[in-house]
Amino acid sequence: MALDIAGVDLRNQMRHVLDDVSRECERRKEPSLAALVVNQETGQPGAGWENGVREWPQEVRAVFRKWAPK
C-alpha cells in the first residue's frame, strides 16, 4: 500500500480528508490536489468524482498546469 497505513479503512476515511483538501483548494481558487489521488489497482479516482461539478481528467491537467515548474 502506497500510504503504508494498513488496517485503516481508507475507503471510508480518506474521503473526508480529500473533501477537506478540495474545499481548501476551492477556497484558494486553485485546482483540487485531491484529483491526484487514485486507486492503486485501477488508476481511477474515487466515486466522489462521478457526476461532480468538475471533470476529473480536466482537474488533473489543471493541477499540473498550476504547479508545473516554469
N, C-alpha and C positions, 0 to 999 in steps of 0.2 A: 504494500500500500504506500503510495507516494507521500502521504502525510504522516505515516508511521504512528497512527493513533488507533491501533487495533482495539476492538471491544467497544468503541463508541458507535452508536447508531447514526452514522453520518447522514443518511437519507433524511432523518427527522430533525437533526440538529444543525447541520451545515446550512440548511435553507434559511434559518433565522440569521445566521452570520452573514450570508450572502445578501439577504434582504437589507440588512443594516449597511453593508458596503454599497449596495446600489442606491439606497436613499442618500447616503453621504455624497456619492458621486453626483447624483442628481442635484443636490443642494449646491454643489460647487459648479454646476453646469458643465460637467465632464462626462465622457463616456463611462459606462459601468465596468469597472475592473472585474466584477463578478462574471462577466461574459467569458473570461479566460478559464473559468473552472468547468471542467468537463469530466464525464465518466471515464475512468481509466480503461475500461474494456471497450466501450463503444466510441469514445471520442466525441460524444454528443453532450450538449448541455442538459440540465435537469428540466423537469416539466414546467418550471417557472417561466421558461422562455416560450412555451406554447401559447398561442393566442395572446401574446403580450403586445404592449404598445410599440415596442421596438423589435425589429427583426434581429435574431442572433448573429447571423453572418455579418450584417452591416455594423452591428455594435462591436464585434471583434475587430473589424477593419478600422473603425473609429478610434478604438483604444490604441492600436498600433500607430495610427497617424498622429494621435495626440502625443504619445511618448516615444516616438521613434527618434533615434539620435539624428541630429541635424548637422 
